[in-house]
């Protein structure tokens, strides 16, 4: 029998299948055995492409983080840079909430993470933020993004009005939240981001009388 022109397996196909499995079943459910079953092959077939599960996860992380955009910092406007980065960061992560815990461990040595961290820190320091403050702003923004993507606040409520009506009078509309979960979660993130950046703008104005807020 002639060899197939297109290989049955590739690193891209394996990583895509792994991410789909994580999206569906959760990060802890990923194993090379389960991944092989998803692809209809034996686990041994995967090892020529990925010797370990960690290498699969690292490739997924690179793909997710490659979607994060820090280009707005190039304008010199630290506020536009920060909000643009935060929004693109959330957009990349919210598509794969089950994978966020893996990304939450820190930038590590992945090129995409370090490139983004360098652009954020450099953009803030160039705008006049002290290096220590720039580090904390980057970390705080990351906390905000990570927290907003690890789970849905609105989907945590039951859609049965009776669950809340008698015992929790201030939650008498909570049963309606699930139907508008995406809208509420996105707008809640925007509210938090606006409140955060409004506070930073005031802090920036107080840093030095020579600073002009962007």
C-alpha positions in Angstrom: 0.0 0.0 0.0 1.3 3.4 -1.0 2.3 5.8 1.9 -0.3 8.6 2.4 0.7 11.9 0.8 -0.4 13.8 3.9 0.9 12.5 7.3 -1.7 11.3 9.6 -0.1 13.2 12.5 1.6 16.5 12.8 2.6 18.7 15.8 -0.2 21.2 14.8 -2.8 18.5 14.6 -1.8 17.0 17.9 -1.7 20.4 19.7 -5.1 21.3 18.2 -6.6 18.0 19.4 -5.1 18.5 22.9 -6.6 22.0 23.2 -10.0 20.7 22.0 -9.8 18.0 24.7 -8.9 20.5 27.4 -11.7 22.8 26.2 -14.2 20.0 26.5 -13.0 18.0 29.6 -10.6 20.2 31.5 -6.8 20.6 31.9 -6.5 17.7 34.4 -8.1 15.3 31.9 -5.3 15.6 29.3 -3.0 12.6 29.0 -1.0 11.2 26.1 -3.2 8.2 26.2 -6.5 10.2 26.0 -5.0 12.4 23.4 -4.0 9.4 21.3 -7.5 8.1 21.6 -8.9 11.4 20.4 -6.7 11.2 17.3 -7.4 7.5 16.7 -3.9 6.4 17.1 -1.7 4.6 19.7 0.0 6.7 22.3 3.4 5.6 21.0 2.6 7.4 17.8 2.6 10.8 19.5 6.1 10.5 21.1 7.9 11.1 17.8 6.3 14.5 17.6 6.0 15.3 21.4 8.2 13.4 23.8 6.2 14.7 26.8 2.8 16.1 27.6 4.5 19.3 28.9 5.8 19.9 25.4 2.3 19.7 24.0 1.1 22.2 26.6 3.9 24.5 25.9 3.1 24.6 22.2 -0.6 25.3 23.0 0.5 28.1 25.3 2.7 29.6 22.5 -0.3 29.5 20.1 -2.6 31.2 22.6 -0.2 33.9 23.6 0.7 34.6 20.0 -2.7 36.2 19.7 -2.0 38.8 22.4 -1.3 42.2 20.9 1.0 44.8 22.5 1.4 47.0 19.5 -0.6 49.9 20.9 2.4 50.6 23.2 4.3 51.7 20.1 2.3 54.9 19.9 3.9 56.1 23.1 0.4 56.3 24.8 0.8 54.1 27.9 -3.0 54.1 28.6 -3.9 53.0 25.0 -1.2 50.4 25.2 -2.4 49.0 28.5 -6.0 48.8 27.5 -5.2 47.3 24.1 -3.0 44.7 25.7 -5.6 43.8 28.4 -8.4 43.5 25.9 -6.5 41.3 23.4 -5.1 39.3 26.3 -8.6 38.5 27.6 -9.9 37.8 24.0 -7.1 35.2 23.6 -7.8 33.5 26.9 -11.6 33.7 27.1 -11.8 31.3 24.2 -10.0 28.6 26.3 -10.9 29.1 30.0 -9.9 25.6 31.0 -6.4 26.3 29.8 -5.9 29.5 31.8 -4.6 27.7 35.0 -1.6 26.5 32.9 -0.9 30.0 31.7 -1.3 31.5 35.2 2.0 30.1 36.4 4.0 33.0 35.0 5.8 34.0 31.8 8.5 31.4 32.3 10.8 31.1 29.3 8.2 31.1 26.5 9.2 33.6 23.8 5.6 34.9 23.3 5.2 35.6 27.0 8.5 37.3 27.4 8.0 39.4 24.3 4.7 40.7 25.7 6.1 41.3 29.1 9.0 43.2 27.6 6.7 45.4 25.5 4.4 46.2 28.4 7.2 47.0 30.8 9.2 49.0 28.2 6.1 50.9 27.1 5.2 51.9 30.7 8.8 52.9 31.7 9.2 54.9 28.5 6.1 56.8 29.4 7.6 57.8 32.8 6.4 55.1 35.1 9.1 54.0 37.6 10.3 50.4 36.9 8.8 49.1 40.1 5.4 50.6 39.4 5.6 49.4 35.8 6.2 45.9 37.1 3.2 46.1 39.5 0.9 47.5 36.8 1.8 44.7 34.5 1.1 42.1 37.2 -2.1 43.8 38.3 -3.4 43.9 34.7 -2.5 40.2 34.4 -4.5 39.4 37.6 -7.5 41.3 36.2 -7.4 39.4 32.9 -6.7 36.0 34.4 -9.5 36.4 36.9 -12.0 37.4 34.3 -11.3 34.4 32.1 -11.0 31.5 34.6 -14.8 31.2 35.0 -18.1 32.9 34.3 -19.7 34.7 37.1 -23.1 34.8 35.4 -23.1 31.1 34.6 -22.7 30.3 38.2 -26.3 31.0 38.9 -29.3 28.7 38.5 -31.9 29.7 36.0 -34.7 28.7 38.5 -36.2 31.8 40.1 -37.4 29.9 43.1 -33.8 29.1 44.2 -33.3 32.7 45.2 -36.7 34.2 45.6 -37.5 33.2 49.2 -34.1 33.2 50.9 -32.1 35.8 48.9 -34.4 38.8 48.2 -31.6 40.9 46.7 -30.9 38.2 44.1 -34.5 38.0 42.8 -33.2 38.6 39.3 -30.2 36.2 39.5 -32.0 33.5 37.6 -31.9 35.8 34.5 -28.1 36.1 34.5 -27.2 32.9 32.7 -29.1 34.0 29.5 -26.9 37.0 29.2 -23.7 35.5 30.6 -21.3 36.5 27.8 -22.6 40.1 27.8 -22.4 40.5 31.5 -19.0 38.9 31.8 -17.6 41.1 29.0 -19.1 44.3 30.4 -18.0 43.4 33.9 -14.4 43.1 32.7 -14.7 46.5 30.9 -16.0 48.0 34.1 -13.1 46.6 36.1 -10.6 47.7 33.4 -12.0 51.2 33.3 -12.0 51.6 37.1 -8.4 50.3 37.2 -7.1 52.6 34.5 -9.0 55.6 35.9 -7.1 55.1 39.1 -3.8 54.6 37.3 -4.3 57.9 35.4 -4.7 59.8 38.7 -1.6 58.0 40.1 0.4 58.9 37.0 -0.5 62.6 37.3 0.8 62.6 40.9 4.2 61.0 40.0 5.8 64.2 38.9 4.6 67.7 38.0 6.5 67.3 34.7 4.4 64.3 33.6 1.5 64.9 31.3 -1.1 62.1 31.4 -1.7 60.3 28.2 
